[in-house]
């Protein structure tokens, strides 16, 4: 099964592969037609190598040079329970503020933000929601390695928020359902502006395979998504005789 197929099997609200090499449209791979828009002033770099090693025809997007290069939703989503998922690769850890991979914001540079999947200055991933109070998942033991693709997922099931790296839960926090009073198009990739707390700079690096669900994927499904890429890699070597 291709990675695309296992994502679509869980019925995402939208799924942006970010395979575009030109233009401003981020195509929704699901049947929901919830496309994103790629910023142009300035624009991120399209058509970079996929972060999934076996997706030889796939692409990713490189975000750099300005907090304003982003991909953003052309629709409004208010959901209490949620899953946000992507692949990301950084060439350097954040210097001042944390850097956001995916997040919800009531417009660019809004004071209203939550459902933020981000990486802090120590290179550790977190998931933040606002349930009437600010809730950040606990600190992971290990930092993400630089120049290495990671499968990152944040979930909230109405009781607990969790963050996963490469299919493994690395942090959690008790949190009721997340914020549901957005009024404008509100989902951003890499940057939603950093003019207001919680301060989140752009993720300066590569992002790929962005998907959002209006429910919390189980730990088993998160692991299955990551394991699908691992099984695709292993399948390339099935004909090799390891007994030699």
N, CA, C and O of each residue as an XYZ file, in Angstrom:
976
protein
N       0.845     -1.199      0.000
C       0.000      0.000      0.000
C       0.879      1.247      0.000
O       1.827      1.337      0.780
N       0.575      2.196     -0.857
C       1.316      3.460     -0.878
C       0.961      4.291      0.344
O      -0.113      4.135      0.924
N       1.882      5.180      0.732
C       1.625      6.064      1.874
C       0.339      6.856      1.663
O      -0.457      7.003      2.591
N       0.132      7.361      0.468
C      -1.091      8.109      0.161
C      -2.340      7.306      0.492
O      -3.308      7.846      1.026
N      -2.317      6.022      0.175
C      -3.497      5.178      0.393
C      -3.809      4.999      1.871
O      -4.976      5.001      2.263
N      -2.778      4.844      2.693
C      -3.044      4.628      4.123
C      -3.551      5.905      4.782
O      -4.339      5.837      5.725
N      -3.111      7.074      4.299
C      -3.650      8.334      4.805
C      -5.114      8.460      4.424
O      -5.947      8.779      5.273
N      -5.439      8.218      3.171
C      -6.817      8.359      2.709
C      -7.749      7.326      3.343
O      -8.947      7.579      3.476
N      -7.218      6.172      3.734
C      -8.043      5.138      4.365
C      -8.621      5.599      5.690
O      -9.641      5.071      6.133
N      -7.979      6.593      6.345
C      -8.482      7.104      7.621
C      -9.347      8.351      7.461
O      -9.653      9.029      8.442
N      -9.743      8.654      6.209
C     -10.698      9.728      5.917
C     -10.291     11.087      6.497
O     -10.987     11.616      7.364
N      -9.191     11.651      6.039
C      -8.786     12.965      6.534
C      -9.750     14.054      6.101
O     -10.440     13.923      5.090
N      -9.793     15.129      6.876
C     -10.586     16.305      6.496
C      -9.979     16.921      5.243
O     -10.704     17.368      4.354
N      -8.653     16.947      5.169
C      -7.947     17.266      3.928
C      -6.563     16.643      3.993
O      -6.082     16.274      5.064
N      -5.930     16.530      2.829
C      -4.597     15.935      2.720
C      -3.850     16.631      1.585
O      -4.169     16.448      0.410
N      -2.853     17.432      1.956
C      -2.016     18.126      0.981
C      -0.685     17.395      0.874
O       0.112     17.428      1.811
N      -0.433     16.733     -0.259
C       0.855     16.069     -0.453
C       1.991     17.073     -0.653
O       3.155     16.760     -0.406
N       1.643     18.287     -1.104
C       2.625     19.344     -1.374
C       3.604     18.910     -2.458
O       4.812     19.121     -2.351
N       3.052     18.300     -3.503
C       3.834     17.840     -4.650
C       3.959     18.903     -5.743
O       4.575     18.657     -6.780
N       3.381     20.071     -5.517
C       3.339     21.084     -6.562
C       4.747     21.561     -6.931
O       5.620     21.683     -6.072
N       4.947     21.824     -8.204
C       6.212     22.376     -8.686
C       6.046     23.802     -9.205
O       7.034     24.467     -9.518
N       4.811     24.272     -9.297
C       4.546     25.643     -9.715
C       3.133     26.013     -9.286
O       2.344     25.159     -8.880
N       2.830     27.306     -9.384
C       1.486     27.762     -9.077
C       1.276     28.059     -7.609
O       2.217     28.041     -6.816
N       0.028     28.333     -7.256
C      -0.315     28.721     -5.883
C      -1.324     27.791     -5.236
O      -1.774     28.059     -4.122
N      -1.693     26.704     -5.905
C      -2.688     25.784     -5.351
C      -2.025     24.562     -4.737
O      -1.183     23.922     -5.366
N      -2.411     24.238     -3.490
C      -1.992     22.999     -2.833
C      -3.166     22.035     -2.912
O      -4.175     22.219     -2.231
N      -3.037     21.029     -3.726
C      -4.160     20.147     -4.026
C      -4.512     19.231     -2.860
O      -3.635     18.648     -2.223
N      -5.817     19.116     -2.593
C      -6.316     18.168     -1.600
C      -6.451     16.805     -2.258
O      -7.223     16.639     -3.202
N      -5.692     15.822     -1.755
C      -5.722     14.475     -2.321
C      -6.996     13.719     -1.970
O      -7.327     12.729     -2.623
N      -7.716     14.175     -0.943
C      -8.975     13.521     -0.585
C     -10.057     13.951     -1.566
O      -9.823     14.784     -2.442
N     -11.240     13.375     -1.406
C     -12.363     13.743     -2.274
C     -13.080     14.988     -1.780
O     -14.122     15.358     -2.322
N     -12.530     15.646     -0.747
C     -13.234     16.769     -0.124
C     -12.985     18.110     -0.806
O     -13.683     19.086     -0.533
N     -11.991     18.158     -1.693
C     -11.692     19.383     -2.452
C     -11.395     20.578     -1.549
O     -11.814     21.701     -1.830
N     -10.671     20.325     -0.467
C     -10.295     21.409      0.451
C      -8.842     21.791      0.172
O      -7.938     21.461      0.940
N      -8.642     22.479     -0.920
C      -7.309     22.861     -1.343
C      -6.727     23.944     -0.444
O      -7.462     24.659      0.237
N      -5.412     24.058     -0.446
C      -4.723     25.148      0.221
C      -4.206     26.143     -0.797
O      -4.240     25.895     -2.002
N      -3.726     27.270     -0.300
C      -3.133     28.294     -1.152
C      -1.686     28.510     -0.723
O      -1.392     28.640      0.466
N      -0.792     28.546     -1.698
C       0.629     28.753     -1.448
C       0.935     30.241     -1.576
O       0.597     30.863     -2.584
N       1.568     30.807     -0.565
C       1.854     32.242     -0.585
C       2.808     32.593     -1.727
O       3.572     31.754     -2.205
N       2.739     33.853     -2.147
C       3.574     34.297     -3.269
C       4.477     35.477     -2.923
O       5.376     35.801     -3.699
N       4.268     36.112     -1.810
C       5.044     37.328     -1.504
C       5.528     37.319     -0.059
O       4.917     37.950      0.803
N       6.620     36.610      0.213
C       7.402     35.788     -0.712
C       6.843     34.371     -0.794
O       5.968     33.981     -0.021
N       7.367     33.621     -1.744
C       6.918     32.246     -1.942
C       7.939     31.265     -1.388
O       9.139     31.536     -1.428
N       7.476     30.118     -0.866
C       8.421     29.050     -0.518
C       8.951     28.399     -1.797
O       8.476     28.693     -2.894
N       9.923     27.527     -1.649
C      10.507     26.840     -2.807
C       9.774     25.529     -3.034
O       9.767     24.654     -2.168
N       9.154     25.395     -4.208
C       8.387     24.201     -4.544
C       9.269     23.173     -5.236
O      10.357     23.481     -5.722
N       8.764     21.932     -5.266
C       9.393     20.898     -6.068
C      10.657     20.305     -5.499
O      11.460     19.744     -6.245
N      10.862     20.413     -4.178
C      12.020     19.774     -3.543
C      11.769     18.263     -3.410
O      10.639     17.806     -3.583
N      12.810     17.498     -3.107
C      12.677     16.053     -2.994
C      11.699     15.682     -1.886
O      11.653     16.336     -0.844
N      10.920     14.633     -2.116
C      10.000     14.136     -1.100
C      10.756     13.731      0.162
O      11.888     13.254      0.083
N      10.137     13.920      1.321
C      10.736     13.480      2.581
C      10.500     11.993      2.835
O      11.026     11.438      3.800
N       9.716     11.348      1.978
C       9.508      9.905      2.052
C      10.403      9.257      1.006
O      10.213      9.466     -0.192
N      11.369      8.479      1.450
C      12.424      7.986      0.569
C      11.886      7.191     -0.620
O      12.461      7.240     -1.707
N      10.800      6.469     -0.423
C      10.280      5.620     -1.493
C       9.373      6.364     -2.455
O       8.991      5.811     -3.487
N       9.018      7.602     -2.144
C       8.118      8.375     -3.004
C       8.960      9.122     -4.030
O       9.136     10.337     -3.946
N       9.480      8.369     -5.006
C      10.451      8.932     -5.945
C       9.834      9.979     -6.863
O      10.555     10.813     -7.410
N       8.522      9.953     -7.041
C       7.854     10.945     -7.879
C       7.320     12.112     -7.056
O       6.880     13.118     -7.612
N       7.360     11.977     -5.728
C       6.797     13.002     -4.863
C       7.726     14.186     -4.667
O       8.904     14.139     -5.022
N       7.180     15.241     -4.100
C       7.926     16.467     -3.837
C       7.640     16.948     -2.421
O       6.757     16.424     -1.743
N       8.398     17.953     -1.980
C       8.142     18.628     -0.716
C       8.330     20.123     -0.941
O       8.693     20.547     -2.038
N       8.084     20.920      0.092
C       8.243     22.368     -0.001
C       9.290     22.816      1.007
O       9.305     22.350      2.147
N      10.169     23.725      0.581
C      11.192     24.299      1.443
C      10.756     25.702      1.854
O      10.508     26.563      1.010
N      10.668     25.916      3.174
C      10.271     27.208      3.723
C      11.516     27.895      4.273
O      12.223     27.332      5.109
N      11.782     29.108      3.805
C      12.991     29.813      4.216
C      12.850     31.303      3.935
O      11.951     31.724      3.206
N      13.729     32.086      4.510
C      13.960     33.506      4.220
C      12.956     34.481      4.815
O      13.292     35.648      5.012
N      11.742     34.046      5.106
C      10.763     34.999      5.641
C       9.693     34.258      6.405
O       9.330     33.136      6.050
N       9.180     34.886      7.464
C       8.088     34.267      8.220
C       6.814     34.231      7.410
O       5.867     33.556      7.812
N       6.745     34.925      6.289
C       5.488     35.011      5.556
C       5.299     33.902      4.535
O       4.188     33.745      4.028
N       6.338     33.114      4.201
C       6.069     32.061      3.224
C       5.386     30.904      3.926
O       5.886     30.363      4.912
N       4.232     30.540      3.391
C       3.339     29.612      4.072
C       2.405     28.959      3.066
O       2.311     29.399      1.920
N       1.722     27.917      3.492
C       0.569     27.363      2.787
C      -0.599     27.469      3.748
O      -0.471     27.084      4.910
N      -1.726     27.977      3.298
C      -2.829     28.222      4.211
C      -4.144     27.730      3.625
O      -4.294     27.602      2.409
N      -5.087     27.458      4.507
C      -6.370     26.908      4.083
C      -7.210     27.967      3.381
O      -7.106     29.159      3.671
N      -8.037     27.510      2.461
C      -9.020     28.374      1.806
C     -10.406     28.158      2.426
O     -11.435     28.450      1.815
N     -10.398     27.640      3.652
C     -11.641     27.308      4.349
C     -11.429     27.472      5.849
O     -10.298     27.553      6.328
N     -12.528     27.518      6.570
C     -12.539     27.627      8.031
C     -12.868     26.266      8.627
O     -13.794     25.595      8.171
N     -12.115     25.857      9.646
C     -12.393     24.602     10.347
C     -12.419     24.839     11.848
O     -11.433     25.291     12.429
N     -13.542     24.536     12.471
C     -13.646     24.509     13.932
C     -13.896     23.072     14.352
O     -14.948     22.503     14.061
N     -12.928     22.491     15.034
C     -13.064     21.119     15.518
C     -12.451     21.016     16.895
O     -11.362     21.535     17.137
N     -13.147     20.347     17.800
C     -12.657     20.188     19.163
C     -11.590     19.097     19.223
O     -10.493     19.319     19.735
N     -11.916     17.928     18.699
C     -10.943     16.844     18.609
C     -10.227     16.949     17.263
O     -10.823     17.370     16.271
N      -8.959     16.567     17.230
C      -8.183     16.850     16.024
C      -6.950     15.963     15.936
O      -6.434     15.481     16.945
N      -6.495     15.761     14.711
C      -5.163     15.225     14.437
C      -4.528     16.094     13.365
O      -5.163     16.388     12.352
N      -3.289     16.508     13.571
C      -2.509     17.182     12.527
C      -1.260     16.351     12.293
O      -0.652     15.854     13.241
N      -0.876     16.199     11.037
C       0.209     15.283     10.682
C       1.025     15.851      9.537
O       0.478     16.487      8.636
N       2.329     15.626      9.567
C       3.182     16.013      8.444
C       4.502     15.274      8.546
O       4.767     14.579      9.527
N       5.325     15.429      7.523
C       6.736     15.086      7.566
C       7.510     16.391      7.561
O       7.126     17.332      6.866
N       8.597     16.466      8.326
C       9.383     17.695      8.407
C      10.859     17.361      8.524
O      11.240     16.319      9.058
N      11.692     18.278      8.006
C      13.147     18.142      8.105
C      13.754     19.524      8.311
O      13.484     20.447      7.543
N      14.579     19.664      9.353
C      15.226     20.938      9.658
C      16.731     20.851      9.409
O      17.349     19.807      9.616
N      17.306     21.967      8.961
C      18.756     22.038      8.809
C      19.417     22.715     10.008
O      20.634     22.633     10.177
N      18.605     23.393     10.852
C      19.124     24.035     12.069
C      17.993     24.140     13.071
O      16.828     24.246     12.687
N      18.326     24.111     14.354
C      17.304     24.279     15.383
C      16.882     25.751     15.472
O      17.661     26.636     15.119
N      15.671     26.016     15.935
C      15.239     27.403     16.125
C      16.196     28.150     17.053
O      16.742     27.570     17.992
N      16.391     29.432     16.783
C      17.330     30.235     17.564
C      16.639     30.977     18.697
O      17.133     30.984     19.825
N      15.503     31.602     18.410
C      14.847     32.448     19.405
C      13.534     31.853     19.884
O      13.399     31.486     21.051
N      12.565     31.758     18.979
C      11.262     31.194     19.308
C      11.153     29.771     18.774
O      11.983     29.330     17.979
N      10.131     29.064     19.216
C       9.824     27.766     18.630
C       9.392     27.958     17.180
O       9.001     29.056     16.783
N       9.462     26.890     16.394
C       9.062     26.954     14.994
C       7.893     26.008     14.744
O       7.909     24.858     15.182
N       6.866     26.508     14.028
C       5.619     25.788     13.809
C       5.650     25.017     12.505
O       6.032     25.557     11.467
N       5.245     23.749     12.555
C       5.075     22.957     11.339
C       3.669     23.119     10.787
O       3.491     23.411      9.604
N       2.663     22.930     11.647
C       1.254     23.139     11.286
C       0.587     23.810     12.476
O       0.938     23.542     13.625
N      -0.375     24.683     12.200
C      -1.107     25.297     13.297
C      -2.381     25.961     12.843
O      -2.582     26.209     11.655
N      -3.245     26.247     13.807
C      -4.493     26.971     13.575
C      -4.331     28.385     14.123
O      -3.835     28.572     15.234
N      -4.746     29.370     13.351
C      -4.660     30.766     13.760
C      -5.814     31.525     13.132
O      -6.174     31.271     11.982
N      -6.397     32.456     13.878
C      -7.555     33.200     13.382
C      -7.105     34.318     12.433
O      -7.335     35.501     12.681
N      -6.455     33.902     11.340
C      -5.837     34.830     10.421
C      -4.358     34.984     10.731
O      -3.903     34.643     11.823
N      -3.609     35.502      9.763
C      -2.165     35.647      9.922
C      -1.850     36.666     11.016
O      -2.448     37.741     11.060
N      -0.909     36.324     11.896
C      -0.487     37.185     13.010
C      -1.591     37.410     14.041
O      -1.567     38.411     14.757
N      -2.538     36.513     14.127
C      -3.618     36.653     15.105
C      -3.125     36.352     16.520
O      -2.162     35.609     16.710
N      -3.801     36.939     17.506
C      -3.541     36.591     18.905
C      -4.214     35.276     19.282
O      -3.950     34.732     20.354
N      -5.080     34.762     18.413
C      -5.828     33.532     18.685
C      -5.190     32.393     17.908
O      -5.254     32.358     16.679
N      -4.571     31.456     18.633
C      -3.907     30.313     18.011
C      -4.126     29.073     18.870
O      -4.234     29.175     20.092
N      -4.191     27.920     18.245
C      -4.058     26.644     18.967
C      -3.840     25.528     17.955
O      -3.679     25.782     16.761
N      -3.837     24.289     18.441
C      -3.556     23.125     17.604
C      -2.241     23.330     16.843
O      -2.169     23.155     15.626
N      -1.210     23.703     17.596
C       0.098     24.011     17.022
C       1.045     22.821     17.194
O       1.362     22.434     18.319
N       1.489     22.252     16.095
C       2.525     21.228     16.099
C       3.838     21.953     15.851
O       4.045     22.505     14.770
N       4.737     21.961     16.849
C       5.913     22.820     16.749
C       7.152     22.149     17.333
O       7.075     21.122     18.008
N       8.311     22.777     17.043
C       9.604     22.301     17.511
C      10.281     23.446     18.259
O      10.356     24.565     17.753
N      10.779     23.161     19.477
C      11.363     24.247     20.280
C      12.846     24.430     19.973
O      13.394     23.744     19.111
N      13.496     25.358     20.680
C      14.887     25.699     20.389
C      15.863     24.559     20.707
O      17.008     24.573     20.257
N      15.405     23.582     21.479
C      16.233     22.406     21.754
C      16.009     21.297     20.735
O      16.600     20.223     20.843
N      15.156     21.554     19.745
C      14.904     20.570     18.710
C      13.908     19.496     19.099
O      13.909     18.410     18.520
N      13.048     19.788     20.084
C      12.082     18.792     20.558
C      10.662     19.153     20.127
O      10.278     20.321     20.188
N       9.872     18.155     19.687
C       8.530     18.432     19.180
C       7.486     18.509     20.300
O       7.574     17.812     21.310
N       6.495     19.381     20.082
C       5.407     19.586     21.034
C       4.097     19.785     20.272
O       4.086     20.078     19.077
N       2.989     19.613     21.011
C       1.671     19.959     20.482
C       0.977     20.834     21.511
O       0.903     20.486     22.689
N       0.467     21.978     21.055
C      -0.182     22.960     21.936
C      -1.643     23.116     21.552
O      -1.971     23.248     20.373
N      -2.527     23.102     22.556
C      -3.927     23.446     22.336
C      -4.376     24.430     23.410
O      -3.765     24.545     24.472
N      -5.445     25.125     23.107
C      -6.065     26.031     24.070
C      -7.451     25.484     24.386
O      -8.323     25.454     23.517
N      -7.654     25.052     25.626
C      -8.947     24.503     26.048
C      -9.587     25.382     27.121
O     -10.359     24.903     27.952
N      -9.258     26.675     27.092
C      -9.604     27.607     28.157
C      -8.359     28.004     28.925
O      -8.344     29.001     29.647
N      -7.313     27.206     28.755
C      -5.978     27.492     29.284
C      -4.966     26.964     28.277
O      -5.293     26.101     27.463
N      -3.738     27.477     28.325
C      -2.700     27.026     27.412
C      -2.172     25.667     27.840
O      -1.758     25.493     28.986
N      -2.183     24.709     26.934
C      -1.738     23.352     27.243
C      -0.679     22.907     26.229
O      -0.961     22.781     25.037
N       0.533     22.672     26.716
C       1.626     22.158     25.898
C       1.932     20.733     26.357
O       1.962     20.463     27.558
N       2.157     19.835     25.423
C       2.527     18.477     25.800
C       3.861     18.483     26.550
O       4.636     19.435     26.455
N       4.112     17.413     27.290
C       5.328     17.297     28.091
C       6.561     17.220     27.191
O       6.457     16.946     25.995
N       7.722     17.464     27.784
C       8.962     17.566     27.017
C       9.497     16.192     26.624
O       9.709     15.345     27.492
N       9.719     15.957     25.337
C      10.294     14.686     24.901
C      11.711     14.495     25.454
O      12.402     15.465     25.763
N      12.121     13.258     25.569
C      13.469     12.947     26.052
C      14.528     13.350     25.042
O      15.561     13.914     25.403
N      14.266     13.059     23.777
C      15.293     13.249     22.752
C      14.924     14.363     21.787
O      13.749     14.594     21.500
N      15.941     15.045     21.293
C      15.758     16.034     20.233
C      15.680     15.332     18.879
O      16.176     14.217     18.714
N      15.056     15.993     17.924
C      15.059     15.512     16.551
C      16.439     15.780     15.941
O      17.035     16.831     16.179
N      16.927     14.844     15.171
C      18.211     15.032     14.508
C      18.061     15.999     13.339
O      17.036     16.008     12.657
N      19.082     16.806     13.116
C      19.056     17.729     11.989
C      19.239     16.977     10.673
O      19.819     15.892     10.627
N      18.722     17.592      9.598
C      18.864     17.054      8.238
C      18.313     15.640      8.110
O      18.803     14.834      7.319
N      17.285     15.359      8.902
C      16.668     14.031      8.932
C      15.157     14.180      8.851
O      14.586     14.931      9.642
N      14.477     13.492      7.921
C      13.016     13.573      7.860
C      12.370     12.880      9.059
O      12.792     11.800      9.472
N      11.335     13.528      9.611
C      10.566     12.952     10.718
C       9.079     12.999     10.410
O       8.569     13.964      9.842
N       8.405     11.941     10.797
C       6.945     11.872     10.756
C       6.439     12.421     12.084
O       6.713     11.840     13.134
N       5.700     13.539     12.055
C       5.240     14.219     13.260
C       3.722     14.294     13.282
O       3.087     14.596     12.272
N       3.150     14.015     14.449
C       1.690     14.004     14.610
C       1.327     14.611     15.957
O       1.970     14.328     16.968
N       0.289     15.450     15.966
C      -0.313     15.934     17.203
C      -1.785     15.566     17.233
O      -2.473     15.693     16.220
N      -2.283     15.108     18.390
C      -3.689     14.727     18.509
C      -4.300     15.305     19.779
O      -3.606     15.558     20.764
N      -5.609     15.506     19.734
C      -6.388     15.825     20.926
C      -7.706     15.066     20.838
O      -8.435     15.194     19.854
N      -8.015     14.271     21.873
C      -9.233     13.453     21.857
C     -10.298     13.965     22.806
O     -11.261     13.253     23.090
N     -10.145     15.193     23.307
C     -11.107     15.763     24.237
C     -10.736     15.552     25.689
O     -11.354     16.124     26.587
N      -9.725     14.729     25.919
C      -9.223     14.459     27.269
C      -7.721     14.699     27.373
O      -7.226     15.244     28.359
N      -7.014     14.280     26.335
C      -5.549     14.328     26.341
C      -5.026     14.792     24.990
O      -5.541     14.394     23.945
N      -4.009     15.629     25.018
C      -3.258     15.953     23.806
C      -1.976     15.136     23.800
O      -1.361     14.926     24.845
N      -1.575     14.677     22.618
C      -0.371     13.860     22.475
C       0.437     14.326     21.285
O      -0.110     14.876     20.329
N       1.737     14.107     21.344
C       2.606     14.370     20.205
C       3.426     13.121     19.935
O       3.893     12.456     20.859
N       3.596     12.809     18.646
C       4.296     11.602     18.210
C       5.424     11.978     17.263
O       5.295     12.915     16.475
N       6.527     11.248     17.338
C       7.625     11.365     16.385
C       7.958      9.971     15.877
O       8.270      9.076     16.662
N       7.890      9.788     14.561
C       8.140      8.483     13.933
C       7.314      7.373     14.574
O       7.812      6.282     14.851
N       6.041      7.682     14.801
C       5.088      6.680     15.268
C       5.064      6.430     16.751
O       4.250      5.635     17.222
N       5.937      7.086     17.515
C       6.047      6.852     18.956
C       5.581      8.093     19.718
O       5.990      9.207     19.393
N       4.726      7.906     20.730
C       4.301      9.037     21.563
C       5.494      9.526     22.385
O       6.137      8.749     23.091
N       5.777     10.825     22.281
C       6.935     11.385     22.991
C       6.539     12.477     23.976
O       7.405     13.030     24.653
N       5.245     12.802     24.073
C       4.789     13.796     25.034
C       3.274     13.822     25.101
O       2.596     13.450     24.143
N       2.734     14.269     26.257
C       1.279     14.345     26.416
C       0.946     15.365     27.495
O       1.809     15.784     28.266
N      -0.329     15.755     27.533
C      -0.820     16.647     28.570
C      -2.343     16.495     28.647
O      -3.006     16.317     27.625
N      -2.887     16.566     29.858
C      -4.338     16.558     30.010
C      -4.898     17.836     29.404
O      -4.456     18.933     29.745
N      -5.869     17.698     28.505
C      -6.461     18.859     27.842
C      -7.844     18.493     27.345
O      -8.035     17.467     26.693
N      -8.807     19.347     27.661
C     -10.144     19.165     27.118
C     -10.126     19.507     25.633
O      -9.075     19.842     25.086
N     -11.266     19.425     24.988
C     -11.326     19.712     23.564
C     -10.736     21.071     23.235
O     -10.863     22.011     24.020
N     -10.096     21.180     22.089
C      -9.376     22.392     21.714
C     -10.329     23.501     21.255
O     -11.545     23.313     21.226
N      -9.768     24.644     20.903
C     -10.504     25.877     20.616
C     -11.390     25.723     19.370
O     -10.962     25.157     18.364
N     -12.622     26.228     19.447
C     -13.571     26.041     18.340
C     -14.309     27.319     17.965
O     -15.439     27.252     17.481
N     -13.701     28.474     18.177
C     -14.392     29.734     17.871
C     -13.656     30.574     16.831
O     -13.695     31.804     16.878
N     -12.997     29.918     15.908
C     -12.362     30.648     14.813
C     -13.423     31.248     13.901
O     -14.524     30.713     13.766
N     -13.069     32.373     13.276
C     -14.045     33.078     12.435
C     -13.568     33.282     11.001
O     -14.352     33.697     10.149
N     -12.289     32.996     10.718
C     -11.763     33.161      9.364
C     -10.942     31.925      9.004
O     -10.651     31.094      9.864
N     -10.573     31.808      7.735
C      -9.740     30.685      7.300
C      -8.525     30.580      8.214
O      -7.869     31.586      8.484
N      -8.213     29.367      8.698
C      -7.408     29.320      9.923
C      -6.332     28.262     10.024
O      -5.808     28.061     11.120
N      -5.966     27.573      8.959
C      -4.942     26.534      9.056
C      -3.722     26.965      8.244
O      -3.844     27.368      7.087
N      -2.548     26.874      8.863
C      -1.312     27.344      8.244
C      -0.225     26.282      8.342
O      -0.150     25.542      9.322
N       0.616     26.216      7.316
C       1.790     25.349      7.298
C       3.040     26.225      7.372
O       3.192     27.166      6.593
N       3.917     25.917      8.295
C       5.204     26.580      8.519
C       5.084     27.901      9.258
O       5.883     28.155     10.159
N       4.126     28.752      8.923
C       4.050     30.035      9.607
C       2.636     30.573      9.632
O       1.922     30.529      8.630
N       2.234     31.088     10.797
C       0.984     31.831     10.920
C       1.271     33.229     11.453
O       0.368     33.924     11.918
N       2.547     33.638     11.382
C       2.966     34.920     11.933
C       3.366     34.768     13.382
O       2.881     33.873     14.074
N       4.251     35.638     13.847
C       4.761     35.516     15.209
C       4.612     36.804     15.999
O       5.371     37.054     16.935
N       3.630     37.627     15.623
C       3.472     38.918     16.288
C       2.776     38.810     17.641
O       2.732     39.781     18.396
N       2.236     37.646     17.949
C       1.488     37.498     19.194
C       1.768     36.140     19.819
O       2.027     35.162     19.118
N       1.713     36.092     21.146
C       1.947     34.845     21.870
C       0.808     33.854     21.592
O      -0.323     34.281     21.360
N       1.083     32.521     21.611
C       2.420     31.945     21.774
C       3.265     32.157     20.524
O       2.845     31.805     19.421
N       4.460     32.733     20.695
C       5.284     33.124     19.564
C       5.793     31.892     18.824
O       6.416     31.010     19.415
N       5.520     31.847     17.535
C       5.909     30.720     16.699
C       6.490     31.238     15.394
O       5.752     31.745     14.548
N       7.805     31.118     15.216
C       8.406     31.456     13.937
C       8.069     30.378     12.912
O       7.510     29.332     13.239
N       8.427     30.666     11.664
C       8.256     29.657     10.617
C       9.177     28.486     10.898
O      10.224     28.653     11.522
N       8.797     27.306     10.443
C       9.729     26.180     10.473
C      10.634     26.333      9.260
O      10.201     26.140      8.124
N      11.879     26.676      9.503
C      12.835     26.882      8.421
C      13.375     25.532      7.992
O      14.353     25.037      8.552
N      12.737     24.942      7.002
C      13.122     23.623      6.541
C      12.082     23.083      5.586
O      11.319     23.841      4.987
N      12.053     21.780      5.446
C      11.183     21.111      4.489
C       9.937     20.573      5.195
O      10.018     20.067      6.315
N       8.792     20.685      4.535
C       7.553     20.101      5.040
C       6.870     19.363      3.900
O       6.909     19.792      2.747
N       6.245     18.247      4.245
C       5.669     17.357      3.244
C       4.456     16.652      3.857
O       4.358     16.522      5.077
N       3.540     16.200      3.006
C       2.470     15.273      3.398
C       1.644     15.794      4.586
O       1.588     15.147      5.632
N       1.018     16.937      4.428
C       0.228     17.547      5.502
C      -1.203     17.010      5.471
O      -1.854     17.026      4.427
N      -1.684     16.539      6.611
C      -3.062     16.043      6.701
C      -3.664     16.437      8.043
O      -2.963     16.537      9.050
N      -4.981     16.658      8.039
C      -5.715     17.016      9.256
C      -6.981     16.169      9.327
O      -7.652     15.952      8.319
N      -7.298     15.695     10.532
C      -8.524     14.949     10.806
C      -9.335     15.672     11.867
O      -8.778     16.397     12.691
N     -10.642     15.481     11.851
C     -11.513     16.084     12.859
C     -11.809     15.090     13.984
O     -12.864     15.137     14.616
N     -10.871     14.211     14.211
C     -10.892     13.295     15.349
C      -9.447     12.932     15.668
O      -8.544     13.204     14.877
N      -9.235     12.326     16.813
C      -7.889     11.926     17.212
C      -7.581     10.534     16.684
O      -8.249      9.566     17.047
N      -6.579     10.433     15.833
C      -6.121      9.115     15.426
C      -5.599      8.358     16.642
O      -4.972      8.947     17.522
N      -5.855      7.063     16.690
C      -5.322      6.248     17.773
C      -3.820      6.091     17.617
O      -3.268      6.317     16.540
N      -3.167      5.702     18.698
C      -1.727      5.447     18.644
C      -1.407      4.374     17.612
O      -0.383      4.441     16.932
N      -2.290      3.383     17.498
C      -2.065      2.307     16.536
C      -2.106      2.829     15.106
O      -1.319      2.390     14.267
N      -3.021      3.767     14.815
C      -3.118      4.308     13.461
C      -1.939      5.242     13.164
O      -1.430      5.254     12.043
N      -1.510      6.011     14.142
C      -0.335      6.858     13.939
C       0.871      5.988     13.598
O       1.613      6.283     12.662
N       1.059      4.921     14.359
C       2.179      4.016     14.099
C       2.047      3.354     12.737
O       3.040      3.159     12.037
N       0.821      3.008     12.362
C       0.600      2.385     11.055
C       0.996      3.321      9.926
O       1.554      2.879      8.922
N       0.712      4.617     10.080
C       1.112      5.580      9.050
C       2.632      5.597      8.897
O       3.151      5.551      7.782
N       3.334      5.664     10.019
C       4.796      5.676      9.944
C       5.336      4.342      9.437
O       6.242      4.311      8.605
N       4.778      3.239      9.942
C       5.274      1.918      9.561
C       5.085      1.642      8.073
O       5.832      0.860      7.485
N       4.083      2.285      7.461
C       3.872      2.078      6.032
C       5.086      2.544      5.241
O       5.478      1.899      4.268
N       5.687      3.662      5.652
C       6.888      4.122      4.953
C       8.048      3.178      5.212
O       8.855      2.928      4.317
N       8.143      2.651      6.427
C       9.217      1.711      6.743
C       9.061      0.416      5.957
O      10.053     -0.145      5.491
N       7.830     -0.066      5.802
C       7.605     -1.311      5.066
C       7.903     -1.121      3.587
O       8.372     -2.044      2.920
N       7.630      0.089      3.067
C       7.956      0.358      1.675
C       9.460      0.320      1.444
O       9.926     -0.173      0.417
N      10.217      0.843      2.408
C      11.666      0.808      2.292
C      12.174     -0.631      2.376
O      13.022     -1.043      1.584
N      11.652     -1.392      3.339
C      12.099     -2.781      3.495
C      11.781     -3.608      2.267
O      12.546     -4.499      1.900
N      10.635     -3.314      1.616
C      10.223     -4.114      0.466
C      11.199     -3.997     -0.688
O      11.236     -4.865     -1.561
N      11.991     -2.935     -0.704
C      12.980     -2.780     -1.768
C      14.111     -3.804     -1.648
O      14.864     -4.012     -2.599
N      14.230     -4.443     -0.479
C      15.362     -5.351     -0.242
C      14.906     -6.806     -0.028
O      15.676     -7.634      0.460
N      13.680     -7.105     -0.387
C      13.160     -8.449     -0.128
C      13.922     -9.517     -0.915
O      13.990    -10.673     -0.496
N      14.477     -9.135     -2.026
C      15.167    -10.135     -2.854
C      16.625    -10.335     -2.450
O      17.332    -11.152     -3.041
N      17.061     -9.602     -1.463
C      18.459     -9.737     -1.050
C      18.615    -10.926     -0.100
O      17.795    -11.119      0.798
N      19.657    -11.711     -0.299
C      19.912    -12.893      0.526
C      20.746    -12.483      1.736
O      21.963    -12.331      1.633
N      20.083    -12.304      2.895
C      20.781    -11.864      4.103
C      21.562    -12.996      4.766
O      22.250    -12.756      5.758
N      21.477    -14.212      4.252
C      22.204    -15.329      4.865
C      23.657    -15.357      4.420
O      24.452    -16.128      4.957
N      24.012    -14.534      3.452
C      25.395    -14.543      2.971
C      26.352    -13.995      4.005
O      27.556    -13.933      3.759
